[in-house]
Structure formats: structure tokens, C-alpha cells
Amino acid sequence: MDFTYNDVAKMIDHSLLNPTIPVADLEAGIQIALAYDVASVCIMPFYLKRCADLLKGSTVKASTTIGFPHGGHVTAIKVAEAEQALADGGEELDMVVNISKVLSGDWEYVAADIRAVTEVTQQAGQKIKVIFENCYLNDEQKIMLCQICGEIGVDWVKTSTGYGTGGATDADLALMRHHSPATVQVKAAGGVRTLDRLLEVRALGCTRAGATRTVTILDDAKQRLGV
């Protein structure tokens, strides 16, 4: 095996973003993340404060979304969301770009939007992931976003929200890794449902993956490793 349990567990952002998840299941999901010692819990914003409180003292980060899932919020609202999330204990924020502005080629707006949220997040000592929603974009647009994010200095570029028409593809992950500076990490989201798939995206250079099937993935890892 060319991986340890920690290698794969610390790739997973345990996703609790489906709007129909009851509070009891949010609580259970946080406990799963703690039990399996994943990288983070990415939870709906209204439950972030409770999530951060439960994760205190652990190595699991509290994370949430900004401008989710369509990216069409005005920049001031995205910044306000980020400020609230940071106040609630958020350590990593997953922000959606303004997809309409990307498709329109308004790169000045797109860059300003990303920069504003990145600055407020990183000034607070926390990290930001920028979601492209690749299923709606062509390669030129994806490459431009990688360049903009590299210049701004975001922490991760991310393929998808998981709520578009497609998720992380090998071609997109390879493209994003190739066109992003080494200082910017890559996160796969959408379709990472098995350990084998997690290992595939890892081989393509991803350091994080969004997952709802965390238990299935990590139970398989434990079985293969004899943990």
C-alpha cells in the first residue's frame, strides 16, 4: 500500500450540505467526522458555530460555504457571509465564483470577487477554497480561473459544488493542477464515493476531496490496511 490511514482520512472534507439534512443527522455527521479523524466537516452555514464547538480540541477543521451553490451573490454579501463564518469558528471557507460573470468573460469582476473573500479569510488566519463549477465552463475559462486564483493566492481551487450537472473529472483535475502554482492546492468534489476513486484523485495531485460516503471510504481503508 502506498498510503496510510492518515493520508486518506486527512484528504476528506466530510460534506453535510444537503439542505434536507435534519439537525439530528448534522450532529451525527459531526461525530462521524470526529470518529474517523477527517480533514474537515463542511457544513451548512447556520450550523457552523455548533460544529466548531463540537470540533474544538480535535484535528478536524470546521468549514462551510460562501455564495453557495450558484455563486450569484453580490460580493458584499459573500464578504458578510465570510465574516459571519469566521466569527462562528470557521477555519476553511468554500466559496463559489460568480459563474455568470465567468461565462461572460468579466474577469475583472471575477478576480475582485475572489480577492475580497480571500482577503477577509486569510487576514483572519484561515483558509479559502474557490469553487469553479467546471461542468458549466470550457477549458479556457478553467485555466483563467486557475491563473486568477494563483495570482490572488487562494489556498485551494475546487472543481464543483456537488450540486451542478457534473463533478470532478480526471481531465479537469489534471488541468487545474497543471495551471495552478504549487502554492495552490486542488480539491475534487462530486463523484468521490469510493476509496479507489479517492486514491485516483490523490494520484492526480489532489490534497482534498469532498465526500458524503466517508464511512464507506474509510472503512475500506481500514480493512485494506488492517487498522
C-alpha positions as semicolon CSV with decimal commas, in nm:
position;residue;x (nm);y (nm);z (nm)
1;M;0,000;0,000;0,000
2;D;0,132;0,344;-0,089
3;F;-0,087;0,525;0,164
4;T;-0,155;0,533;0,536
5;Y;-0,493;0,575;0,703
6;N;-0,399;0,932;0,794
7;D;-0,305;1,006;0,432
8;V;-0,657;0,934;0,309
9;A;-0,859;1,045;0,614
10;K;-0,694;1,387;0,604
11;M;-0,796;1,426;0,239
12;I;-1,165;1,418;0,322
13;D;-1,392;1,714;0,381
14;H;-1,699;1,538;0,523
15;S;-1,986;1,709;0,344
16;L;-2,307;1,796;0,531
17;L;-2,452;2,042;0,281
18;N;-2,771;1,881;0,155
19;P;-3,046;2,127;0,256
20;T;-3,276;1,846;0,369
21;I;-3,042;1,705;0,636
22;P;-3,221;1,723;0,974
23;V;-3,032;1,864;1,272
24;A;-3,004;1,521;1,434
25;D;-2,819;1,399;1,126
26;L;-2,592;1,703;1,128
27;E;-2,499;1,614;1,485
28;A;-2,438;1,251;1,387
29;G;-2,232;1,360;1,087
30;I;-2,002;1,571;1,303
31;Q;-1,948;1,273;1,532
32;I;-1,862;1,057;1,230
33;A;-1,603;1,314;1,123
34;L;-1,450;1,309;1,470
35;A;-1,451;0,930;1,493
36;Y;-1,278;0,893;1,156
37;D;-1,047;1,195;1,211
38;V;-1,107;1,350;0,868
39;A;-0,968;1,684;0,748
40;S;-1,281;1,889;0,798
41;V;-1,657;1,899;0,827
42;C;-1,811;2,118;0,555
43;I;-2,148;2,205;0,699
44;M;-2,439;2,438;0,620
45;P;-2,359;2,788;0,750
46;F;-2,638;2,802;1,008
47;Y;-2,484;2,505;1,192
48;L;-2,121;2,611;1,170
49;K;-2,096;2,758;1,520
50;R;-2,226;2,440;1,681
51;C;-1,998;2,235;1,456
52;A;-1,691;2,440;1,553
53;D;-1,776;2,400;1,920
54;L;-1,800;2,021;1,886
55;L;-1,471;2,003;1,694
56;K;-1,272;2,205;1,949
57;G;-0,967;2,016;2,070
58;S;-0,968;1,782;1,769
59;T;-0,762;1,788;1,448
60;V;-1,081;1,816;1,239
61;K;-1,143;2,163;1,094
62;A;-1,478;2,341;1,083
63;S;-1,564;2,455;0,731
64;T;-1,860;2,599;0,545
65;T;-1,969;2,751;0,215
66;I;-1,983;3,106;0,079
67;G;-2,208;3,210;-0,211
68;F;-2,329;2,852;-0,230
69;P;-2,432;2,686;-0,453
70;H;-2,471;2,923;-0,750
71;G;-2,217;3,198;-0,679
72;G;-2,454;3,478;-0,778
73;H;-2,449;3,672;-0,450
74;V;-2,309;4,024;-0,469
75;T;-1,954;4,048;-0,340
76;A;-2,054;4,241;-0,027
77;I;-2,286;3,956;0,074
78;K;-2,014;3,696;0,015
79;V;-1,780;3,902;0,234
80;A;-2,050;3,931;0,502
81;E;-2,103;3,554;0,486
82;A;-1,730;3,501;0,526
83;E;-1,711;3,738;0,822
84;Q;-2,001;3,558;0,990
85;A;-1,845;3,219;0,922
86;L;-1,513;3,332;1,067
87;A;-1,688;3,470;1,375
88;D;-1,864;3,134;1,413
89;G;-1,532;2,946;1,419
90;G;-1,491;2,859;1,051
91;E;-1,136;2,761;0,963
92;E;-1,183;2,685;0,593
93;L;-1,434;2,854;0,361
94;D;-1,550;2,709;0,026
95;M;-1,652;2,999;-0,199
96;V;-1,835;2,972;-0,532
97;V;-1,720;3,204;-0,810
98;N;-1,976;3,418;-0,992
99;I;-2,047;3,167;-1,269
100;S;-2,243;3,417;-1,480
101;K;-1,952;3,662;-1,475
102;V;-1,707;3,383;-1,566
103;L;-1,922;3,282;-1,864
104;S;-1,947;3,649;-1,963
105;G;-1,569;3,694;-1,957
106;D;-1,582;3,970;-1,696
107;W;-1,253;3,868;-1,541
108;E;-1,203;4,196;-1,356
109;Y;-1,526;4,135;-1,162
110;V;-1,445;3,769;-1,107
111;A;-1,100;3,849;-0,968
112;A;-1,231;4,127;-0,742
113;D;-1,500;3,894;-0,607
114;I;-1,249;3,619;-0,525
115;R;-0,996;3,866;-0,384
116;A;-1,244;4,027;-0,146
117;V;-1,342;3,698;0,017
118;T;-0,984;3,567;0,015
119;E;-0,852;3,877;0,191
120;V;-1,105;3,872;0,475
121;T;-1,048;3,498;0,523
122;Q;-0,670;3,496;0,516
123;Q;-0,643;3,812;0,728
124;A;-0,826;3,614;0,996
125;G;-0,562;3,341;0,964
126;Q;-0,795;3,094;0,794
127;K;-0,805;2,926;0,452
128;I;-1,016;2,954;0,139
129;K;-1,117;2,713;-0,136
130;V;-1,254;2,860;-0,461
131;I;-1,519;2,653;-0,640
132;F;-1,525;2,682;-1,021
133;E;-1,829;2,460;-1,105
134;N;-1,643;2,316;-1,402
135;C;-1,944;2,142;-1,557
136;Y;-2,054;2,479;-1,695
137;L;-1,712;2,601;-1,814
138;N;-1,475;2,542;-2,102
139;D;-1,104;2,476;-2,057
140;E;-1,004;2,835;-2,134
141;Q;-1,230;2,960;-1,855
142;K;-1,097;2,699;-1,610
143;I;-0,738;2,795;-1,693
144;M;-0,813;3,165;-1,648
145;L;-0,966;3,093;-1,308
146;C;-0,656;2,894;-1,207
147;Q;-0,437;3,188;-1,308
148;I;-0,651;3,440;-1,120
149;C;-0,659;3,222;-0,808
150;G;-0,284;3,172;-0,830
151;E;-0,221;3,546;-0,851
152;I;-0,454;3,616;-0,558
153;G;-0,301;3,334;-0,354
154;V;-0,602;3,125;-0,259
155;D;-0,541;2,804;-0,069
156;W;-0,733;2,561;-0,291
157;V;-0,907;2,556;-0,626
158;K;-1,205;2,320;-0,629
159;T;-1,387;2,154;-0,916
160;S;-1,752;2,163;-0,817
161;T;-2,023;2,227;-0,561
162;G;-2,164;1,878;-0,596
163;Y;-2,494;2,038;-0,697
164;G;-2,419;2,114;-1,063
165;T;-2,462;1,880;-1,359
166;G;-2,124;1,713;-1,309
167;G;-1,845;1,658;-1,061
168;A;-1,470;1,606;-1,059
169;T;-1,326;1,457;-1,379
170;D;-0,970;1,336;-1,429
171;A;-0,924;1,583;-1,716
172;D;-1,031;1,878;-1,502
173;L;-0,818;1,776;-1,207
174;A;-0,510;1,736;-1,427
175;L;-0,580;2,073;-1,592
176;M;-0,627;2,252;-1,260
177;R;-0,312;2,101;-1,112
178;H;-0,111;2,190;-1,423
179;H;-0,229;2,551;-1,440
180;S;-0,216;2,632;-1,068
181;P;0,104;2,728;-0,887
182;A;0,246;2,479;-0,639
183;T;0,125;2,700;-0,354
184;V;-0,238;2,642;-0,455
185;Q;-0,383;2,301;-0,372
186;V;-0,658;2,120;-0,567
187;K;-0,981;1,982;-0,423
188;A;-1,205;1,730;-0,601
189;A;-1,578;1,747;-0,533
190;G;-1,858;1,543;-0,685
191;G;-1,825;1,171;-0,752
192;V;-1,564;1,072;-0,493
193;R;-1,758;0,785;-0,339
194;T;-1,503;0,504;-0,301
195;L;-1,151;0,461;-0,168
196;D;-1,029;0,371;-0,517
197;R;-1,164;0,698;-0,653
198;L;-1,007;0,891;-0,365
199;L;-0,673;0,730;-0,444
200;E;-0,717;0,817;-0,813
201;V;-0,771;1,186;-0,741
202;R;-0,479;1,176;-0,497
203;A;-0,257;1,044;-0,777
204;L;-0,370;1,338;-0,992
205;G;-0,242;1,582;-0,730
206;C;-0,549;1,649;-0,517
207;T;-0,496;1,706;-0,147
208;R;-0,867;1,725;-0,058
209;A;-1,193;1,570;-0,171
210;G;-1,548;1,642;-0,068
211;A;-1,731;1,327;0,036
212;T;-2,065;1,218;0,178
213;R;-1,967;0,849;0,183
214;T;-1,688;0,900;0,431
215;V;-1,773;0,589;0,634
216;T;-1,766;0,362;0,329
217;I;-1,437;0,508;0,205
218;L;-1,255;0,497;0,537
219;D;-1,389;0,159;0,649
220;D;-1,244;0,024;0,324
221;A;-0,913;0,196;0,401
222;K;-0,905;0,040;0,748
223;Q;-0,980;-0,305;0,604
224;R;-0,709;-0,284;0,339
225;L;-0,453;-0,151;0,587
226;G;-0,553;-0,387;0,868
227;V;-0,617;-0,094;1,101
